[in-house]
Amino acid sequence: MAVKELLAKYTRMEKLPHIWCAGCGHGIILGSVLRAIQRQNLDPFKTTVVSGIGCSSRAPGYMKFDTLHTTHGRALAFATGVKLARPELKVIVLTGDGDCAAIGGNHLIHAARRNIDLTTVVFNNSIYGMTSGQYSPLTPHKRYATTAPYGNVDHPFDLCELVKAAGATYVARGTVYHTQMLIDLIAKGIEHKGFSFIEVVTNCPTYFGRKNKMGSAVDMLNWLKEHAVPVKAAAKLPPEKLADKFVIGELHRGERPEYVEEYQRIIDGLKGE
């Protein structure tokens, strides 16, 4: 499908152009989500997109679906309510590294633990971009931010390992450089029954890039190209070769009873009594 057709079908054209900074990777993620939706042929009237607060959470405002822009960190809590109330809907959550991993971290753990049939896409730009560049739980160690002028003391979460350990049954990581892979990963997450989690490593040239002297948006995309290692290639490399790299691709896939279906079985059983 051509870009103009994709936009006309799935976006609120009157809301464009978007408000993201020049060079921001969030538009690439939005485009990848829309292409994954198109590939899975989702019915817009049976699809709900939920977000919290942050740069990433602006994305649903441009999408021609039933969308829910919720409070900071609570996107997964609201999405859980939507899925329980309307199990027939396909529910997609678009969230950021601060929104999902900081104030929303506990909701993330329990959504994964319950294996609720939600597809969660995390826009990981390593910074709080909307509120002037504070460091987030995914800001790398020793990197600079508005609230870390001498370098970040904290070590970042590996969110993919976290949700895998918590019980997610589909876990993947992509980047805004590797767009075809990213579309595939999101499409597979949408198709999967259970909690699907796709972390997308993206670039924030305005705050993270400037603070850390990473150059232009193109330079930051090239950094992603040079530091991302596909999962099959990573399996063949010794640990020292992966020291400053990160792994992309499908990281985990499993099968477990889905929470809403299990809940419905209890309701149906009580009706029969």
C-alpha positions as protocol buffer text, in pm:
chain_id: "A"
residue {
  index: 1
  type: MET
  ca { x: 0 y: 0 z: 0 }
}
residue {
  index: 2
  type: ALA
  ca { x: 134 y: 344 z: -96 }
}
residue {
  index: 3
  type: VAL
  ca { x: 210 y: 592 z: 180 }
}
residue {
  index: 4
  type: LYS
  ca { x: -74 y: 827 z: 80 }
}
residue {
  index: 5
  type: GLU
  ca { x: -324 y: 539 z: 85 }
}
residue {
  index: 6
  type: LEU
  ca { x: -194 y: 419 z: 421 }
}
residue {
  index: 7
  type: LEU
  ca { x: -231 y: 767 z: 571 }
}
residue {
  index: 8
  type: ALA
  ca { x: -576 y: 819 z: 425 }
}
residue {
  index: 9
  type: LYS
  ca { x: -697 y: 483 z: 559 }
}
residue {
  index: 10
  type: TYR
  ca { x: -546 y: 486 z: 907 }
}
residue {
  index: 11
  type: THR
  ca { x: -469 y: 845 z: 1013 }
}
residue {
  index: 12
  type: ARG
  ca { x: -663 y: 1157 z: 1104 }
}
residue {
  index: 13
  type: MET
  ca { x: -527 y: 1371 z: 824 }
}
residue {
  index: 14
  type: GLU
  ca { x: -663 y: 1687 z: 981 }
}
residue {
  index: 15
  type: LYS
  ca { x: -424 y: 1635 z: 1275 }
}
residue {
  index: 16
  type: LEU
  ca { x: -116 y: 1636 z: 1051 }
}
residue {
  index: 17
  type: PRO
  ca { x: 158 y: 1752 z: 1034 }
}
residue {
  index: 18
  type: HIS
  ca { x: 268 y: 1597 z: 1363 }
}
residue {
  index: 19
  type: ILE
  ca { x: 437 y: 1788 z: 1644 }
}
residue {
  index: 20
  type: TRP
  ca { x: 745 y: 1569 z: 1687 }
}
residue {
  index: 21
  type: CYS
  ca { x: 1085 y: 1732 z: 1644 }
}
residue {
  index: 22
  type: ALA
  ca { x: 1269 y: 1714 z: 1313 }
}
residue {
  index: 23
  type: GLY
  ca { x: 1470 y: 1392 z: 1302 }
}
residue {
  index: 24
  type: CYS
  ca { x: 1272 y: 1219 z: 1579 }
}
residue {
  index: 25
  type: GLY
  ca { x: 1225 y: 847 z: 1518 }
}
residue {
  index: 26
  type: HIS
  ca { x: 871 y: 837 z: 1654 }
}
residue {
  index: 27
  type: GLY
  ca { x: 719 y: 894 z: 1311 }
}
residue {
  index: 28
  type: ILE
  ca { x: 903 y: 586 z: 1184 }
}
residue {
  index: 29
  type: ILE
  ca { x: 755 y: 382 z: 1468 }
}
residue {
  index: 30
  type: LEU
  ca { x: 405 y: 513 z: 1397 }
}
residue {
  index: 31
  type: GLY
  ca { x: 447 y: 426 z: 1030 }
}
residue {
  index: 32
  type: SER
  ca { x: 567 y: 77 z: 1125 }
}
residue {
  index: 33
  type: VAL
  ca { x: 268 y: 25 z: 1356 }
}
residue {
  index: 34
  type: LEU
  ca { x: 29 y: 131 z: 1078 }
}
residue {
  index: 35
  type: ARG
  ca { x: 196 y: -102 z: 827 }
}
residue {
  index: 36
  type: ALA
  ca { x: 179 y: -389 z: 1077 }
}
residue {
  index: 37
  type: ILE
  ca { x: -191 y: -317 z: 1132 }
}
residue {
  index: 38
  type: GLN
  ca { x: -246 y: -311 z: 756 }
}
residue {
  index: 39
  type: ARG
  ca { x: -55 y: -639 z: 716 }
}
residue {
  index: 40
  type: GLN
  ca { x: -274 y: -804 z: 981 }
}
residue {
  index: 41
  type: ASN
  ca { x: -582 y: -650 z: 816 }
}
residue {
  index: 42
  type: LEU
  ca { x: -724 y: -528 z: 1146 }
}
residue {
  index: 43
  type: ASP
  ca { x: -1071 y: -378 z: 1145 }
}
residue {
  index: 44
  type: PRO
  ca { x: -1036 y: -14 z: 1264 }
}
residue {
  index: 45
  type: PHE
  ca { x: -1376 y: -47 z: 1432 }
}
residue {
  index: 46
  type: LYS
  ca { x: -1253 y: -344 z: 1634 }
}
residue {
  index: 47
  type: THR
  ca { x: -913 y: -201 z: 1725 }
}
residue {
  index: 48
  type: THR
  ca { x: -838 y: 27 z: 2019 }
}
residue {
  index: 49
  type: VAL
  ca { x: -508 y: 212 z: 2068 }
}
residue {
  index: 50
  type: VAL
  ca { x: -415 y: 326 z: 2420 }
}
residue {
  index: 51
  type: SER
  ca { x: -135 y: 558 z: 2537 }
}
residue {
  index: 52
  type: GLY
  ca { x: -19 y: 734 z: 2851 }
}
residue {
  index: 53
  type: ILE
  ca { x: 172 y: 1063 z: 2857 }
}
residue {
  index: 54
  type: GLY
  ca { x: 486 y: 1163 z: 2668 }
}
residue {
  index: 55
  type: CYS
  ca { x: 616 y: 1218 z: 2316 }
}
residue {
  index: 56
  type: SER
  ca { x: 528 y: 860 z: 2221 }
}
residue {
  index: 57
  type: SER
  ca { x: 179 y: 895 z: 2362 }
}
residue {
  index: 58
  type: ARG
  ca { x: 95 y: 1161 z: 2103 }
}
residue {
  index: 59
  type: ALA
  ca { x: 89 y: 886 z: 1838 }
}
residue {
  index: 60
  type: PRO
  ca { x: -270 y: 762 z: 1891 }
}
residue {
  index: 61
  type: GLY
  ca { x: -399 y: 1115 z: 1834 }
}
residue {
  index: 62
  type: TYR
  ca { x: -298 y: 1079 z: 1470 }
}
residue {
  index: 63
  type: MET
  ca { x: -456 y: 735 z: 1428 }
}
residue {
  index: 64
  type: LYS
  ca { x: -806 y: 680 z: 1287 }
}
residue {
  index: 65
  type: PHE
  ca { x: -915 y: 427 z: 1549 }
}
residue {
  index: 66
  type: ASP
  ca { x: -1089 y: 438 z: 1884 }
}
residue {
  index: 67
  type: THR
  ca { x: -803 y: 581 z: 2089 }
}
residue {
  index: 68
  type: LEU
  ca { x: -754 y: 644 z: 2458 }
}
residue {
  index: 69
  type: HIS
  ca { x: -500 y: 901 z: 2582 }
}
residue {
  index: 70
  type: THR
  ca { x: -468 y: 823 z: 2953 }
}
residue {
  index: 71
  type: THR
  ca { x: -274 y: 944 z: 3255 }
}
residue {
  index: 72
  type: HIS
  ca { x: 103 y: 912 z: 3299 }
}
residue {
  index: 73
  type: GLY
  ca { x: 213 y: 551 z: 3334 }
}
residue {
  index: 74
  type: ARG
  ca { x: -139 y: 409 z: 3334 }
}
residue {
  index: 75
  type: ALA
  ca { x: -177 y: 305 z: 2970 }
}
residue {
  index: 76
  type: LEU
  ca { x: -156 y: -66 z: 3050 }
}
residue {
  index: 77
  type: ALA
  ca { x: -403 y: -34 z: 3337 }
}
residue {
  index: 78
  type: PHE
  ca { x: -660 y: 134 z: 3110 }
}
residue {
  index: 79
  type: ALA
  ca { x: -586 y: -115 z: 2831 }
}
residue {
  index: 80
  type: THR
  ca { x: -648 y: -402 z: 3072 }
}
residue {
  index: 81
  type: GLY
  ca { x: -989 y: -255 z: 3152 }
}
residue {
  index: 82
  type: VAL
  ca { x: -1072 y: -218 z: 2782 }
}
residue {
  index: 83
  type: LYS
  ca { x: -972 y: -577 z: 2708 }
}
residue {
  index: 84
  type: LEU
  ca { x: -1170 y: -718 z: 3002 }
}
residue {
  index: 85
  type: ALA
  ca { x: -1480 y: -517 z: 2908 }
}
residue {
  index: 86
  type: ARG
  ca { x: -1454 y: -586 z: 2533 }
}
residue {
  index: 87
  type: PRO
  ca { x: -1251 y: -907 z: 2481 }
}
residue {
  index: 88
  type: GLU
  ca { x: -1330 y: -909 z: 2107 }
}
residue {
  index: 89
  type: LEU
  ca { x: -1124 y: -593 z: 2051 }
}
residue {
  index: 90
  type: LYS
  ca { x: -761 y: -593 z: 1944 }
}
residue {
  index: 91
  type: VAL
  ca { x: -590 y: -359 z: 2193 }
}
residue {
  index: 92
  type: ILE
  ca { x: -256 y: -194 z: 2112 }
}
residue {
  index: 93
  type: VAL
  ca { x: -62 y: 11 z: 2370 }
}
residue {
  index: 94
  type: LEU
  ca { x: 186 y: 279 z: 2256 }
}
residue {
  index: 95
  type: THR
  ca { x: 407 y: 400 z: 2538 }
}
residue {
  index: 96
  type: GLY
  ca { x: 748 y: 552 z: 2612 }
}
residue {
  index: 97
  type: ASP
  ca { x: 1048 y: 448 z: 2818 }
}
residue {
  index: 98
  type: GLY
  ca { x: 961 y: 682 z: 3104 }
}
residue {
  index: 99
  type: ASP
  ca { x: 585 y: 626 z: 3085 }
}
residue {
  index: 100
  type: CYS
  ca { x: 620 y: 246 z: 3078 }
}
residue {
  index: 101
  type: ALA
  ca { x: 931 y: 173 z: 3284 }
}
residue {
  index: 102
  type: ALA
  ca { x: 913 y: 438 z: 3558 }
}
residue {
  index: 103
  type: ILE
  ca { x: 570 y: 537 z: 3692 }
}
residue {
  index: 104
  type: GLY
  ca { x: 412 y: 260 z: 3483 }
}
residue {
  index: 105
  type: GLY
  ca { x: 663 y: -10 z: 3569 }
}
residue {
  index: 106
  type: ASN
  ca { x: 441 y: -200 z: 3809 }
}
residue {
  index: 107
  type: HIS
  ca { x: 156 y: -208 z: 3557 }
}
residue {
  index: 108
  type: LEU
  ca { x: 400 y: -346 z: 3299 }
}
residue {
  index: 109
  type: ILE
  ca { x: 512 y: -628 z: 3528 }
}
residue {
  index: 110
  type: HIS
  ca { x: 159 y: -736 z: 3612 }
}
residue {
  index: 111
  type: ALA
  ca { x: 25 y: -712 z: 3256 }
}
residue {
  index: 112
  type: ALA
  ca { x: 308 y: -947 z: 3155 }
}
residue {
  index: 113
  type: ARG
  ca { x: 246 y: -1172 z: 3455 }
}
residue {
  index: 114
  type: ARG
  ca { x: -122 y: -1207 z: 3369 }
}
residue {
  index: 115
  type: ASN
  ca { x: -47 y: -1268 z: 3000 }
}
residue {
  index: 116
  type: ILE
  ca { x: -326 y: -1033 z: 2894 }
}
residue {
  index: 117
  type: ASP
  ca { x: -379 y: -1025 z: 2517 }
}
residue {
  index: 118
  type: LEU
  ca { x: -234 y: -677 z: 2461 }
}
residue {
  index: 119
  type: THR
  ca { x: 29 y: -564 z: 2212 }
}
residue {
  index: 120
  type: THR
  ca { x: 262 y: -314 z: 2378 }
}
residue {
  index: 121
  type: VAL
  ca { x: 506 y: -107 z: 2172 }
}
residue {
  index: 122
  type: VAL
  ca { x: 761 y: 90 z: 2374 }
}
residue {
  index: 123
  type: PHE
  ca { x: 919 y: 394 z: 2208 }
}
residue {
  index: 124
  type: ASN
  ca { x: 1261 y: 384 z: 2378 }
}
residue {
  index: 125
  type: ASN
  ca { x: 1450 y: 707 z: 2307 }
}
residue {
  index: 126
  type: SER
  ca { x: 1648 y: 682 z: 2635 }
}
residue {
  index: 127
  type: ILE
  ca { x: 1514 y: 1013 z: 2769 }
}
residue {
  index: 128
  type: TYR
  ca { x: 1208 y: 1205 z: 2883 }
}
residue {
  index: 129
  type: GLY
  ca { x: 1176 y: 1400 z: 2560 }
}
residue {
  index: 130
  type: MET
  ca { x: 851 y: 1589 z: 2619 }
}
residue {
  index: 131
  type: THR
  ca { x: 954 y: 1740 z: 2953 }
}
residue {
  index: 132
  type: SER
  ca { x: 1299 y: 1874 z: 2862 }
}
residue {
  index: 133
  type: GLY
  ca { x: 1530 y: 1575 z: 2875 }
}
residue {
  index: 134
  type: GLN
  ca { x: 1533 y: 1419 z: 3221 }
}
residue {
  index: 135
  type: TYR
  ca { x: 1694 y: 1075 z: 3241 }
}
residue {
  index: 136
  type: SER
  ca { x: 1464 y: 772 z: 3237 }
}
residue {
  index: 137
  type: PRO
  ca { x: 1495 y: 411 z: 3361 }
}
residue {
  index: 138
  type: LEU
  ca { x: 1631 y: 326 z: 3015 }
}
residue {
  index: 139
  type: THR
  ca { x: 1895 y: 601 z: 2993 }
}
residue {
  index: 140
  type: PRO
  ca { x: 2231 y: 422 z: 2957 }
}
residue {
  index: 141
  type: HIS
  ca { x: 2487 y: 438 z: 3236 }
}
residue {
  index: 142
  type: LYS
  ca { x: 2708 y: 749 z: 3228 }
}
residue {
  index: 143
  type: ARG
  ca { x: 2501 y: 917 z: 2958 }
}
residue {
  index: 144
  type: TYR
  ca { x: 2400 y: 1280 z: 3009 }
}
residue {
  index: 145
  type: ALA
  ca { x: 2055 y: 1427 z: 3067 }
}
residue {
  index: 146
  type: THR
  ca { x: 1905 y: 1746 z: 3210 }
}
residue {
  index: 147
  type: THR
  ca { x: 1882 y: 1574 z: 3549 }
}
residue {
  index: 148
  type: ALA
  ca { x: 2216 y: 1396 z: 3505 }
}
residue {
  index: 149
  type: PRO
  ca { x: 2457 y: 1678 z: 3407 }
}
residue {
  index: 150
  type: TYR
  ca { x: 2758 y: 1476 z: 3527 }
}
residue {
  index: 151
  type: GLY
  ca { x: 2647 y: 1147 z: 3378 }
}
residue {
  index: 152
  type: ASN
  ca { x: 2376 y: 899 z: 3477 }
}
residue {
  index: 153
  type: VAL
  ca { x: 2474 y: 695 z: 3784 }
}
residue {
  index: 154
  type: ASP
  ca { x: 2191 y: 444 z: 3736 }
}
residue {
  index: 155
  type: HIS
  ca { x: 2215 y: 137 z: 3516 }
}
residue {
  index: 156
  type: PRO
  ca { x: 1920 y: 93 z: 3278 }
}
residue {
  index: 157
  type: PHE
  ca { x: 1657 y: -178 z: 3283 }
}
residue {
  index: 158
  type: ASP
  ca { x: 1665 y: -444 z: 3014 }
}
residue {
  index: 159
  type: LEU
  ca { x: 1288 y: -426 z: 2964 }
}
residue {
  index: 160
  type: CYS
  ca { x: 1279 y: -729 z: 2737 }
}
residue {
  index: 161
  type: GLU
  ca { x: 1440 y: -948 z: 3001 }
}
residue {
  index: 162
  type: LEU
  ca { x: 1213 y: -796 z: 3265 }
}
residue {
  index: 163
  type: VAL
  ca { x: 886 y: -875 z: 3086 }
}
residue {
  index: 164
  type: LYS
  ca { x: 1011 y: -1219 z: 2983 }
}
residue {
  index: 165
  type: ALA
  ca { x: 1084 y: -1300 z: 3347 }
}
residue {
  index: 166
  type: ALA
  ca { x: 745 y: -1158 z: 3449 }
}
residue {
  index: 167
  type: GLY
  ca { x: 559 y: -1391 z: 3210 }
}
residue {
  index: 168
  type: ALA
  ca { x: 518 y: -1221 z: 2871 }
}
residue {
  index: 169
  type: THR
  ca { x: 472 y: -1477 z: 2593 }
}
residue {
  index: 170
  type: TYR
  ca { x: 603 y: -1266 z: 2302 }
}
residue {
  index: 171
  type: VAL
  ca { x: 908 y: -1043 z: 2345 }
}
residue {
  index: 172
  type: ALA
  ca { x: 1099 y: -860 z: 2071 }
}
residue {
  index: 173
  type: ARG
  ca { x: 1326 y: -562 z: 2015 }
}
residue {
  index: 174
  type: GLY
  ca { x: 1370 y: -354 z: 1701 }
}
residue {
  index: 175
  type: THR
  ca { x: 1505 y: -15 z: 1596 }
}
residue {
  index: 176
  type: VAL
  ca { x: 1390 y: 270 z: 1375 }
}
residue {
  index: 177
  type: TYR
  ca { x: 1680 y: 194 z: 1141 }
}
residue {
  index: 178
  type: HIS
  ca { x: 1576 y: -168 z: 1078 }
}
residue {
  index: 179
  type: THR
  ca { x: 1226 y: -80 z: 959 }
}
residue {
  index: 180
  type: GLN
  ca { x: 1130 y: -399 z: 775 }
}
residue {
  index: 181
  type: MET
  ca { x: 1226 y: -608 z: 1076 }
}
residue {
  index: 182
  type: LEU
  ca { x: 1031 y: -370 z: 1299 }
}
residue {
  index: 183
  type: ILE
  ca { x: 713 y: -404 z: 1092 }
}
residue {
  index: 184
  type: ASP
  ca { x: 749 y: -783 z: 1104 }
}
residue {
  index: 185
  type: LEU
  ca { x: 799 y: -786 z: 1482 }
}
residue {
  index: 186
  type: ILE
  ca { x: 497 y: -564 z: 1548 }
}
residue {
  index: 187
  type: ALA
  ca { x: 280 y: -767 z: 1310 }
}
residue {
  index: 188
  type: LYS
  ca { x: 381 y: -1090 z: 1486 }
}
residue {
  index: 189
  type: GLY
  ca { x: 307 y: -927 z: 1822 }
}
residue {
  index: 190
  type: ILE
  ca { x: -42 y: -827 z: 1704 }
}
residue {
  index: 191
  type: GLU
  ca { x: -105 y: -1181 z: 1579 }
}
residue {
  index: 192
  type: HIS
  ca { x: 16 y: -1348 z: 1899 }
}
residue {
  index: 193
  type: LYS
  ca { x: -242 y: -1447 z: 2164 }
}
residue {
  index: 194
  type: GLY
  ca { x: -115 y: -1325 z: 2500 }
}
residue {
  index: 195
  type: PHE
  ca { x: 98 y: -1036 z: 2622 }
}
residue {
  index: 196
  type: SER
  ca { x: 317 y: -913 z: 2336 }
}
residue {
  index: 197
  type: PHE
  ca { x: 598 y: -668 z: 2403 }
}
residue {
  index: 198
  type: ILE
  ca { x: 804 y: -490 z: 2138 }
}
residue {
  index: 199
  type: GLU
  ca { x: 1075 y: -247 z: 2249 }
}
residue {
  index: 200
  type: VAL
  ca { x: 1177 y: -4 z: 1974 }
}
residue {
  index: 201
  type: VAL
  ca { x: 1511 y: 171 z: 2017 }
}
residue {
  index: 202
  type: THR
  ca { x: 1468 y: 513 z: 1862 }
}
residue {
  index: 203
  type: ASN
  ca { x: 1653 y: 844 z: 1840 }
}
residue {
  index: 204
  type: CYS
  ca { x: 1590 y: 1175 z: 2015 }
}
residue {
  index: 205
  type: PRO
  ca { x: 1825 y: 1424 z: 1847 }
}
residue {
  index: 206
  type: THR
  ca { x: 1681 y: 1723 z: 2033 }
}
residue {
  index: 207
  type: TYR
  ca { x: 1760 y: 1617 z: 2389 }
}
residue {
  index: 208
  type: PHE
  ca { x: 1945 y: 1286 z: 2411 }
}
residue {
  index: 209
  type: GLY
  ca { x: 2150 y: 1348 z: 2098 }
}
residue {
  index: 210
  type: ARG
  ca { x: 2254 y: 1701 z: 2187 }
}
residue {
  index: 211
  type: LYS
  ca { x: 2331 y: 1621 z: 2550 }
}
residue {
  index: 212
  type: ASN
  ca { x: 2549 y: 1329 z: 2448 }
}
residue {
  index: 213
  type: LYS
  ca { x: 2709 y: 1487 z: 2139 }
}
residue {
  index: 214
  type: MET
  ca { x: 2581 y: 1212 z: 1909 }
}
residue {
  index: 215
  type: GLY
  ca { x: 2556 y: 1436 z: 1603 }
}
residue {
  index: 216
  type: SER
  ca { x: 2264 y: 1468 z: 1366 }
}
residue {
  index: 217
  type: ALA
  ca { x: 1955 y: 1249 z: 1339 }
}
residue {
  index: 218
  type: VAL
  ca { x: 2129 y: 1062 z: 1055 }
}
residue {
  index: 219
  type: ASP
  ca { x: 2434 y: 1007 z: 1276 }
}
residue {
  index: 220
  type: MET
  ca { x: 2207 y: 863 z: 1545 }
}
residue {
  index: 221
  type: LEU
  ca { x: 2044 y: 628 z: 1294 }
}
residue {
  index: 222
  type: ASN
  ca { x: 2388 y: 511 z: 1187 }
}
residue {
  index: 223
  type: TRP
  ca { x: 2473 y: 453 z: 1554 }
}
residue {
  index: 224
  type: LEU
  ca { x: 2170 y: 220 z: 1575 }
}
residue {
  index: 225
  type: LYS
  ca { x: 2288 y: 39 z: 1262 }
}
residue {
  index: 226
  type: GLU
  ca { x: 2636 y: -13 z: 1409 }
}
residue {
  index: 227
  type: HIS
  ca { x: 2529 y: -119 z: 1760 }
}
residue {
  index: 228
  type: ALA
  ca { x: 2227 y: -343 z: 1694 }
}
residue {
  index: 229
  type: VAL
  ca { x: 2301 y: -713 z: 1644 }
}
residue {
  index: 230
  type: PRO
  ca { x: 2034 y: -954 z: 1510 }
}
residue {
  index: 231
  type: VAL
  ca { x: 1956 y: -1234 z: 1752 }
}
residue {
  index: 232
  type: LYS
  ca { x: 2094 y: -1513 z: 1529 }
}
residue {
  index: 233
  type: ALA
  ca { x: 2423 y: -1330 z: 1478 }
}
residue {
  index: 234
  type: ALA
  ca { x: 2447 y: -1250 z: 1850 }
}
residue {
  index: 235
  type: ALA
  ca { x: 2421 y: -1620 z: 1937 }
}
residue {
  index: 236
  type: LYS
  ca { x: 2748 y: -1682 z: 1749 }
}
residue {
  index: 237
  type: LEU
  ca { x: 2945 y: -1399 z: 1911 }
}
residue {
  index: 238
  type: PRO
  ca { x: 3152 y: -1418 z: 2234 }
}
residue {
  index: 239
  type: PRO
  ca { x: 3040 y: -1192 z: 2522 }
}
residue {
  index: 240
  type: GLU
  ca { x: 3323 y: -943 z: 2468 }
}
residue {
  index: 241
  type: LYS
  ca { x: 3199 y: -875 z: 2114 }
}
residue {
  index: 242
  type: LEU
  ca { x: 2855 y: -784 z: 2251 }
}
residue {
  index: 243
  type: ALA
  ca { x: 2982 y: -559 z: 2530 }
}
residue {
  index: 244
  type: ASP
  ca { x: 2865 y: -230 z: 2374 }
}
residue {
  index: 245
  type: LYS
  ca { x: 2593 y: -377 z: 2153 }
}
residue {
  index: 246
  type: PHE
  ca { x: 2226 y: -468 z: 2194 }
}
residue {
  index: 247
  type: VAL
  ca { x: 2033 y: -758 z: 2046 }
}
residue {
  index: 248
  type: ILE
  ca { x: 1737 y: -712 z: 1809 }
}
residue {
  index: 249
  type: GLY
  ca { x: 1477 y: -951 z: 1673 }
}
residue {
  index: 250
  type: GLU
  ca { x: 1234 y: -1197 z: 1828 }
}
residue {
  index: 251
  type: LEU
  ca { x: 1378 y: -1269 z: 2173 }
}
residue {
  index: 252
  type: HIS
  ca { x: 1113 y: -1495 z: 2325 }
}
residue {
  index: 253
  type: ARG
  ca { x: 794 y: -1671 z: 2224 }
}
residue {
  index: 254
  type: GLY
  ca { x: 589 y: -1898 z: 2446 }
}
residue {
  index: 255
  type: GLU
  ca { x: 238 y: -2022 z: 2508 }
}
residue {
  index: 256
  type: ARG
  ca { x: 37 y: -1981 z: 2826 }
}
residue {
  index: 257
  type: PRO
  ca { x: -334 y: -1943 z: 2908 }
}
residue {
  index: 258
  type: GLU
  ca { x: -454 y: -1591 z: 2826 }
}
residue {
  index: 259
  type: TYR
  ca { x: -592 y: -1397 z: 3121 }
}
residue {
  index: 260
  type: VAL
  ca { x: -920 y: -1267 z: 2977 }
}
residue {
  index: 261
  type: GLU
  ca { x: -1016 y: -1611 z: 2845 }
}
residue {
  index: 262
  type: GLU
  ca { x: -942 y: -1766 z: 3185 }
}
residue {
  index: 263
  type: TYR
  ca { x: -1150 y: -1496 z: 3352 }
}
residue {
  index: 264
  type: GLN
  ca { x: -1439 y: -1562 z: 3111 }
}
residue {
  index: 265
  type: ARG
  ca { x: -1432 y: -1934 z: 3194 }
}
residue {
  index: 266
  type: ILE
  ca { x: -1495 y: -1847 z: 3559 }
}
residue {
  index: 267
  type: ILE
  ca { x: -1789 y: -1624 z: 3461 }
}
residue {
  index: 268
  type: ASP
  ca { x: -1935 y: -1891 z: 3232 }
}
residue {
  index: 269
  type: GLY
  ca { x: -1898 y: -2151 z: 3508 }
}
residue {
  index: 270
  type: LEU
  ca { x: -2087 y: -1932 z: 3754 }
}
residue {
  index: 271
  type: LYS
  ca { x: -2367 y: -1879 z: 3501 }
}
residue {
  index: 272
  type: GLY
  ca { x: -2414 y: -2255 z: 3480 }
}
residue {
  index: 273
  type: GLU
  ca { x: -2459 y: -2297 z: 3855 }
}
